[in-house]
Amino acid sequence: MNDKIVMPVWTFGLFIVVMNTTMFNVSIPSIIRDLGITANLGAWIISSYSIGYALSTVIYSRLSDSVPIRTLLAVGIGVLGLSSVFGIFARDFESLLAARILQSAGSGAMAGLGLVLASRYIPYERRGRAITMISAGSAMAFGLGPIVGGLVSEYFGWNGLFAVTCLVLVILPLLLRLLPKEQPQPFRFDAPGAGFTVINTATLLIAVTQRSAVWLAVSVLSFAAHAWHLKRAQQPFINPQLLANSAYRKLLTIGFCILVLNLANLFLMPLALANLFEQSAMTIGFVIAPGAIVSAILTRFLGQWIDRYGNLRFLLLGHAILTAVVAAFSIGLAVSPFVILCGYICFSPAFSATIASLNNETSRILQKPLIGSGMGLMQLTQFFGGAFSVAACGLLLALQEQIPLVDAYQLVYRCLLAVSVCSFAILLWYRRSMHVNREKPSAAVREESAV
C-alpha cells in the first residue's frame, strides 16, 4: 500500500466526516425556526449523529478483524454519501433526523478504519506520521466546522451542509483502487455483544446529556447484563483480553481524559467569547480557526518527530502544554479575546500531538489480532469522554447561575485542570510500568548469564 497517497486522501475524507459533527451546531437555531420544532428536538439533530458516529466507529473497527477494509469502507461511505444526498431534500424534522442517523451509520467507517489501516499496513517506523496526519485532520475539522457551517448556512441554507458531506463519494473510487486486497477471515460476529455495546453507550450518553436518573439506572442494568454476557460468549464483541491488559487500560483512561479536555475547551471558548466579549458567531470562528490551521501545518513535522523521538516524549510534552493552557484559562480567561486566541494556538497542536502519540502507542502494545477491536474501543472511549465533558460543563455552568459568569467559566476550567493533572499522573504511571517491564527481561538475561 502506498501510504503517501492513501493517508492524505483518507485524512481528507475523515476531515469531512468530523466536520459534519460541528457544521450543524451553528445551524440549529435556523433549523428550529424553519421546521417549527422545540429546542429539545433540535438538539437531537446533533446528539443522534454523535451517538451513532461513536457506535458505528467501534463496530466497523471490530468487523475489520474478519471483513476486508475495502468492503467495510464501500458500505460506510456509500451509506454516508447516499444519506447526505437524501438530506439535501429534507423538508421536515422526521426526514432530517433520519438523514442524520443514516449519516452516522456510515461515518464511523472513516474514523474507525483509518487507525486500523495505519496500524496494520504502515511500518512502525513511519506509523507516527500517518496517525498524526489523521489526528491533525480531525483537530482542524473541529476548528473549521463552525466557520464552514456558518458560511454554507448563510448562503445556501442548512440543507447545503449535506452537500458538503457528499464530497466523500468523490474519494471512494480512488481509495478502493489503492487499498490492499484482503481475504475474509473466519469470524463469528457477536451480535448480542454488539447490541449490548450500543445500548451501554447510548443509554449512558443519554443519561449524561439529559441528566436523567432513570436512564442512568437503565445504563447500569445494561452494563450488568453485558458483563454477564462477556463471561458466556466464546468470541465476545468487546474482547476481554483488552481489558485484562493493564497498559491498555491506562492508555484508555488517558484517551478519555484528553478528549474531555478538548471537547470541553471547544464548548467553553465560544461561550466565553460570546458572553464575556460579545463576539459574533463568525468572529468566534475566526478566533478558533488559527489554532486548527497551525495544528494542520505542524502535522508533517509532528509525525516525523514522533517517529524519531518516540510516543512517550510527545505524550508528556503534549500533556504539559495542555495543562499550562487550561491553567492559564482558569486564571486569565476574561483578560482579552487575545488570550483565548493564543491559548488555542498552543492547545490545538498539543492536542494533535498527544492524541496521535496515544493512538500510535496503543497500536504498538496491541497484538495484531486485537488491533481492530482495540483501536475501536479506544476511539469509542475517547468519544464518550468528549460527549461526557460537554454535558458536565453545561451542568456545572447551570449550577453556578448565581455567581458572575467569568467566575463560573474559570471554575469549570479549574475542574478541567484537575482532569489534566490526573491524566498526567496516569501517564507517568504508565511510563514507569513500561520501564519496569523492559528491565525484567534484561535482569533475567543477566541471571542466566551468571549461571
C-alpha positions as CSV (number, residue, x, y, z in Angstrom):
1,M,0.0,0.0,0.0
2,N,1.3,3.4,-1.0
3,D,0.6,5.2,2.3
4,K,2.0,8.5,0.9
5,I,-1.1,8.7,-1.3
6,V,-3.6,6.7,0.7
7,M,-3.3,8.5,4.0
8,P,-3.7,12.1,2.7
9,V,-6.8,11.0,0.8
10,W,-8.1,9.2,3.8
11,T,-7.4,12.3,6.0
12,F,-9.5,14.4,3.6
13,G,-12.4,12.0,3.9
14,L,-12.1,12.0,7.7
15,F,-11.9,15.8,7.7
16,I,-15.3,15.9,6.0
17,V,-16.8,13.3,8.4
18,V,-15.5,15.0,11.6
19,M,-16.5,18.4,10.3
20,N,-20.0,17.1,9.8
21,T,-20.3,16.8,13.6
22,T,-19.7,20.5,14.1
23,M,-21.1,22.2,11.0
24,F,-24.7,21.7,12.1
25,N,-24.1,23.3,15.5
26,V,-24.3,26.9,14.2
27,S,-27.4,26.0,12.1
28,I,-29.6,24.6,14.9
29,P,-31.3,28.0,15.6
30,S,-32.3,28.3,11.9
31,I,-33.4,24.6,11.8
32,I,-35.6,25.1,14.8
33,R,-37.1,28.2,13.3
34,D,-37.6,26.8,9.8
35,L,-39.2,23.5,10.9
36,G,-41.1,24.9,13.9
37,I,-39.7,22.5,16.4
38,T,-38.6,22.8,20.1
39,A,-35.0,23.3,21.2
40,N,-35.1,19.8,22.7
41,L,-35.9,18.2,19.3
42,G,-33.4,20.4,17.6
43,A,-30.7,19.1,20.0
44,W,-31.3,15.6,18.7
45,I,-30.0,16.7,15.2
46,I,-26.6,16.9,16.9
47,S,-27.0,14.1,19.5
48,S,-28.3,11.5,17.1
49,Y,-25.3,11.9,14.8
50,S,-22.8,11.9,17.7
51,I,-24.2,8.8,19.3
52,G,-24.4,6.9,16.0
53,Y,-21.0,8.0,15.0
54,A,-19.4,6.7,18.1
55,L,-21.2,3.3,17.9
56,S,-20.5,2.8,14.2
57,T,-16.8,3.5,14.8
58,V,-16.3,0.6,17.2
59,I,-18.5,-1.7,15.1
60,Y,-16.5,-1.1,11.8
61,S,-13.2,-1.4,13.8
62,R,-14.3,-4.7,15.3
63,L,-15.6,-6.1,11.9
64,S,-12.2,-5.3,10.3
65,D,-10.7,-8.2,12.2
66,S,-12.5,-10.5,9.7
67,V,-14.2,-8.4,6.9
68,P,-11.9,-6.7,4.4
69,I,-11.4,-3.0,5.0
70,R,-12.3,-2.2,1.3
71,T,-15.7,-3.9,1.8
72,L,-16.4,-2.0,5.0
73,L,-15.3,1.3,3.5
74,A,-17.5,0.8,0.5
75,V,-20.5,0.2,2.7
76,G,-19.7,3.0,5.1
77,I,-19.1,5.7,2.5
78,G,-21.9,4.5,0.4
79,V,-24.4,4.9,3.3
80,L,-22.9,8.2,4.3
81,G,-23.0,9.6,0.8
82,L,-26.5,8.5,-0.2
83,S,-27.9,9.7,3.2
84,S,-26.3,13.1,2.5
85,V,-28.0,13.3,-0.9
86,F,-31.3,12.4,0.9
87,G,-30.6,15.1,3.4
88,I,-30.3,17.8,0.7
89,F,-34.0,17.4,0.0
90,A,-35.2,17.0,3.7
91,R,-38.0,19.4,4.4
92,D,-39.4,18.2,7.7
93,F,-37.9,17.1,11.1
94,E,-38.5,13.4,10.6
95,S,-36.6,13.4,7.2
96,L,-33.8,15.5,8.7
97,L,-33.4,13.2,11.7
98,A,-33.5,10.1,9.5
99,A,-30.8,11.6,7.3
100,R,-28.5,12.4,10.3
101,I,-29.0,8.9,11.8
102,L,-28.1,7.2,8.4
103,Q,-25.1,9.5,8.1
104,S,-23.9,8.4,11.5
105,A,-24.2,4.8,10.5
106,G,-21.8,5.3,7.6
107,S,-19.5,7.9,9.1
108,G,-17.8,5.5,11.6
109,A,-16.0,3.7,8.7
110,M,-13.6,6.6,8.1
111,A,-12.9,7.2,11.8
112,G,-12.7,3.6,12.9
113,L,-10.9,2.0,9.9
114,G,-8.3,4.8,9.5
115,L,-6.3,3.8,12.6
116,V,-6.8,0.1,11.9
117,L,-5.4,0.7,8.3
118,A,-2.4,2.6,9.6
119,S,-1.7,0.1,12.4
120,R,-2.0,-2.9,10.1
121,Y,-0.1,-1.8,7.0
122,I,2.3,1.0,7.8
123,P,5.6,0.0,9.5
124,Y,6.0,1.3,13.0
125,E,8.9,3.5,11.9
126,R,6.6,5.6,9.7
127,R,3.3,5.0,11.5
128,G,3.5,8.1,13.7
129,R,3.4,10.4,10.7
130,A,0.2,8.7,9.4
131,I,-1.6,8.7,12.7
132,T,-0.5,12.3,13.3
133,M,-2.0,13.3,9.9
134,I,-5.3,11.6,10.9
135,S,-5.3,13.3,14.3
136,A,-4.5,16.8,12.8
137,G,-7.2,16.4,10.2
138,S,-9.7,15.7,13.0
139,A,-8.5,18.7,15.0
140,M,-8.7,21.0,12.0
141,A,-12.2,19.8,11.3
142,F,-13.3,20.6,14.8
143,G,-11.9,24.1,14.5
144,L,-13.1,24.9,10.9
145,G,-16.5,23.1,11.2
146,P,-18.4,26.1,12.7
147,I,-16.9,28.5,10.1
148,V,-17.8,26.3,7.1
149,G,-21.2,25.6,8.7
150,G,-21.9,29.3,9.1
151,L,-20.9,30.3,5.6
152,V,-22.8,27.4,3.9
153,S,-25.9,28.0,6.0
154,E,-25.7,31.8,5.3
155,Y,-25.7,31.4,1.6
156,F,-27.3,28.0,0.8
157,G,-29.4,27.2,3.9
158,W,-28.9,24.3,6.3
159,N,-29.7,21.7,3.5
160,G,-26.5,22.8,1.9
161,L,-24.5,21.3,4.7
162,F,-25.4,17.8,3.4
163,A,-23.9,18.8,0.0
164,V,-20.5,19.3,1.7
165,T,-20.6,15.8,3.1
166,C,-21.4,14.4,-0.3
167,L,-17.8,15.1,-1.2
168,V,-16.8,11.8,0.4
169,L,-18.3,10.0,-2.6
170,V,-15.5,11.5,-4.8
171,I,-12.7,9.8,-2.9
172,L,-14.4,6.3,-2.7
173,P,-13.2,5.0,-6.1
174,L,-9.7,6.2,-5.5
175,L,-9.4,4.5,-2.1
176,L,-11.0,1.3,-3.4
177,R,-8.3,1.2,-6.1
178,L,-5.4,1.9,-3.7
179,L,-6.3,-0.1,-0.6
180,P,-4.7,-3.6,-0.2
181,K,-6.9,-6.5,-1.0
182,E,-7.6,-8.7,2.0
183,Q,-9.1,-12.2,2.3
184,P,-12.1,-12.6,4.7
185,Q,-11.2,-14.3,7.9
186,P,-13.4,-16.8,9.8
187,F,-15.2,-14.9,12.5
188,R,-18.4,-15.3,14.5
189,F,-19.9,-11.9,14.9
190,D,-21.2,-11.4,18.4
191,A,-24.5,-9.7,17.6
192,P,-25.8,-9.7,21.2
193,G,-22.4,-8.2,22.4
194,A,-22.6,-5.5,19.7
195,G,-26.2,-4.8,20.8
196,F,-25.1,-4.5,24.4
197,T,-22.3,-2.1,23.4
198,V,-24.8,0.0,21.5
199,I,-27.2,0.1,24.5
200,N,-24.4,0.7,27.0
201,T,-23.1,3.7,25.2
202,A,-26.4,5.2,24.1
203,T,-28.1,4.9,27.5
204,L,-25.1,6.3,29.3
205,L,-24.7,9.2,26.9
206,I,-28.4,10.0,27.2
207,A,-28.2,9.8,31.0
208,V,-25.4,12.3,31.0
209,T,-26.7,14.7,28.3
210,Q,-30.3,14.6,29.7
211,R,-29.2,14.4,33.4
212,S,-31.7,11.6,33.9
213,A,-31.5,9.2,36.9
214,V,-33.9,6.8,35.1
215,W,-31.6,6.5,32.1
216,L,-28.6,6.1,34.4
217,A,-30.4,3.2,36.1
218,V,-31.1,1.6,32.7
219,S,-27.5,2.1,31.7
220,V,-26.3,0.4,34.9
221,L,-28.6,-2.6,34.3
222,S,-27.3,-2.8,30.7
223,F,-23.7,-2.9,31.8
224,A,-24.5,-5.6,34.3
225,A,-26.2,-7.7,31.6
226,H,-23.2,-7.1,29.3
227,A,-20.8,-8.3,32.0
228,W,-22.8,-11.4,32.3
229,H,-22.7,-11.9,28.5
230,L,-18.9,-11.5,28.4
231,K,-18.5,-14.5,30.7
232,R,-20.6,-16.7,28.5
233,A,-19.7,-15.6,24.9
234,Q,-17.0,-17.5,23.1
235,Q,-15.9,-14.6,20.8
236,P,-17.3,-11.5,22.5
237,F,-17.6,-8.2,20.7
238,I,-15.5,-6.5,23.4
239,N,-12.5,-8.7,23.7
240,P,-11.8,-9.5,27.4
241,Q,-8.1,-9.7,26.6
242,L,-8.1,-5.9,26.0
243,L,-9.5,-5.1,29.4
244,A,-7.1,-7.6,31.1
245,N,-4.1,-5.6,29.7
246,S,-3.2,-3.1,32.4
247,A,-1.1,-1.0,30.0
248,Y,-4.1,-0.7,27.6
249,R,-6.4,0.2,30.5
250,K,-4.1,3.1,31.4
251,L,-4.0,4.4,27.8
252,L,-7.8,4.0,27.6
253,T,-8.1,6.3,30.7
254,I,-5.7,8.8,29.3
255,G,-7.7,8.9,26.0
256,F,-10.9,9.6,27.9
257,C,-9.3,12.5,29.8
258,I,-7.7,14.0,26.7
259,L,-11.0,14.2,24.8
260,V,-12.6,15.6,28.0
261,L,-10.2,18.5,27.8
262,N,-10.5,19.0,24.0
263,L,-14.3,19.0,23.7
264,A,-14.9,20.9,26.9
265,N,-12.5,23.6,25.7
266,L,-14.2,23.8,22.3
267,F,-17.5,24.1,24.1
268,L,-16.4,26.8,26.6
269,M,-14.3,29.0,24.3
270,P,-17.2,30.1,22.0
271,L,-19.4,30.7,25.1
272,A,-16.8,32.8,26.8
273,L,-16.2,34.8,23.6
274,A,-19.9,35.4,23.1
275,N,-20.9,36.1,26.7
276,L,-17.8,37.8,28.1
277,F,-16.7,39.8,25.0
278,E,-19.9,39.9,22.9
279,Q,-18.3,38.4,19.8
280,S,-20.4,37.3,16.8
281,A,-20.6,33.7,15.6
282,M,-18.3,34.5,12.6
283,T,-15.8,36.3,14.8
284,I,-15.7,33.3,17.2
285,G,-15.0,31.0,14.3
286,F,-12.0,33.2,13.2
287,V,-10.6,33.3,16.7
288,I,-10.7,29.5,16.9
289,A,-9.6,28.7,13.3
290,P,-5.9,29.8,13.7
291,G,-5.3,27.0,16.3
292,A,-6.7,24.4,13.9
293,I,-4.7,25.8,11.0
294,V,-1.4,25.8,13.0
295,S,-2.2,22.2,14.0
296,A,-2.6,21.2,10.4
297,I,0.6,22.9,9.3
298,L,2.6,21.2,12.0
299,T,1.2,17.7,11.1
300,R,4.2,16.7,8.9
301,F,6.8,17.7,11.4
302,L,4.9,16.2,14.4
303,G,4.7,12.8,12.7
304,Q,8.4,12.8,11.9
305,W,9.3,13.8,15.4
306,I,7.1,11.2,17.0
307,D,8.7,8.5,14.8
308,R,12.1,9.8,15.6
309,Y,11.8,10.5,19.3
310,G,9.1,8.2,20.4
311,N,5.5,8.4,21.6
312,L,6.1,8.9,25.3
313,R,8.1,12.1,24.9
314,F,5.3,13.7,22.9
315,L,2.6,12.4,25.3
316,L,4.5,14.1,28.1
317,L,5.1,17.3,26.2
318,G,1.6,17.5,24.9
319,H,0.2,16.9,28.4
320,A,2.4,19.7,29.8
321,I,1.2,22.2,27.2
322,L,-2.5,21.3,27.6
323,T,-2.2,21.6,31.3
324,A,-0.5,25.0,31.0
325,V,-3.2,26.4,28.7
326,V,-6.0,25.1,30.9
327,A,-4.3,26.7,33.9
328,A,-4.0,30.0,32.0
329,F,-7.6,30.0,31.1
330,S,-8.6,29.2,34.7
331,I,-6.9,32.4,35.8
332,G,-6.9,34.9,32.9
333,L,-9.9,33.9,30.7
334,A,-11.6,37.3,31.0
335,V,-8.5,39.4,30.2
336,S,-8.9,39.6,26.4
337,P,-10.0,37.5,23.4
338,F,-6.4,37.5,22.5
339,V,-5.7,35.2,25.5
340,I,-8.1,32.7,24.0
341,L,-6.7,33.1,20.5
342,C,-3.1,32.5,21.7
343,G,-4.2,29.8,24.1
344,Y,-5.9,27.7,21.4
345,I,-3.0,28.2,19.0
346,C,-0.9,26.3,21.6
347,F,-3.7,23.9,22.7
348,S,-4.7,22.6,19.3
349,P,-1.2,21.3,18.1
350,A,-0.6,19.9,21.6
351,F,-3.9,18.0,21.4
352,S,-3.0,16.7,18.0
353,A,0.5,15.6,19.1
354,T,-1.0,14.0,22.3
355,I,-3.8,12.1,20.6
356,A,-1.5,10.9,17.8
357,S,1.1,9.7,20.2
358,L,-1.5,8.0,22.3
359,N,-3.0,6.2,19.3
360,N,0.4,5.2,18.0
361,E,1.4,3.9,21.4
362,T,-1.8,1.9,21.6
363,S,-1.2,0.3,18.2
364,R,2.4,-0.6,19.4
365,I,1.3,-2.5,22.5
366,L,-1.6,-4.4,20.9
367,Q,-1.2,-7.8,19.3
368,K,-2.1,-7.9,15.6
369,P,-5.4,-9.9,16.1
370,L,-6.5,-7.3,18.7
371,I,-5.8,-4.2,16.6
372,G,-9.3,-3.8,15.2
373,S,-11.2,-4.2,18.4
374,G,-8.6,-2.4,20.5
375,M,-8.4,0.7,18.3
376,G,-12.2,0.7,18.0
377,L,-12.7,0.6,21.8
378,M,-10.1,3.3,22.2
379,Q,-12.0,5.7,19.9
380,L,-15.3,4.9,21.5
381,T,-13.9,5.7,24.9
382,Q,-12.4,8.9,23.6
383,F,-15.7,9.9,22.0
384,F,-17.6,9.2,25.2
385,G,-15.1,11.4,27.1
386,G,-15.9,14.3,24.7
387,A,-19.6,13.8,25.0
388,F,-19.5,13.5,28.7
389,S,-17.4,16.7,29.1
390,V,-19.8,18.8,27.2
391,A,-22.7,17.6,29.3
392,A,-20.7,18.0,32.5
393,C,-19.6,21.6,31.6
394,G,-23.2,22.5,30.8
395,L,-24.3,21.2,34.2
396,L,-21.5,23.0,36.1
397,L,-22.4,26.3,34.4
398,A,-26.1,25.8,35.2
399,L,-25.3,25.2,38.9
400,Q,-23.4,28.5,39.1
401,E,-26.1,30.8,37.8
402,Q,-25.9,32.9,41.0
403,I,-22.2,33.9,40.6
404,P,-20.5,36.2,38.0
405,L,-20.2,34.5,34.6
406,V,-16.5,34.9,34.4
407,D,-16.1,33.1,37.8
408,A,-18.3,30.3,36.6
409,Y,-16.2,29.7,33.5
410,Q,-12.9,29.9,35.4
411,L,-14.2,27.4,38.0
412,V,-15.1,24.9,35.2
413,Y,-11.6,25.3,33.8
414,R,-10.2,24.6,37.2
415,C,-12.1,21.3,37.1
416,L,-10.6,20.6,33.7
417,L,-7.2,21.4,35.2
418,A,-7.8,18.6,37.8
419,V,-8.6,16.2,34.9
420,S,-5.4,17.2,33.1
421,V,-3.3,16.6,36.2
422,C,-4.9,13.2,36.8
423,S,-4.2,12.2,33.2
424,F,-0.6,13.4,33.6
425,A,-0.2,11.2,36.7
426,I,-1.6,8.1,34.9
427,L,0.8,8.8,32.0
428,L,3.8,8.9,34.4
429,W,2.5,5.6,36.0
430,Y,2.3,4.1,32.5
431,R,5.8,5.2,31.7
432,R,7.1,3.7,34.9
433,S,5.4,0.4,34.3
434,M,6.7,0.2,30.7
435,H,10.2,0.9,32.0
436,V,9.9,-1.8,34.6
437,N,8.6,-4.3,32.0
438,R,11.6,-3.6,29.8
439,E,14.0,-4.1,32.6
440,K,12.7,-7.5,33.7
441,P,13.9,-9.4,30.6
442,S,17.3,-7.8,30.9
443,A,17.5,-8.9,34.6
444,A,16.6,-12.4,33.6
445,V,19.2,-12.5,30.9
446,R,21.9,-11.3,33.4
447,E,20.9,-14.0,35.9
448,E,21.0,-16.7,33.1
449,S,24.5,-15.5,32.0
450,A,25.8,-15.6,35.6
451,V,24.7,-19.2,35.9
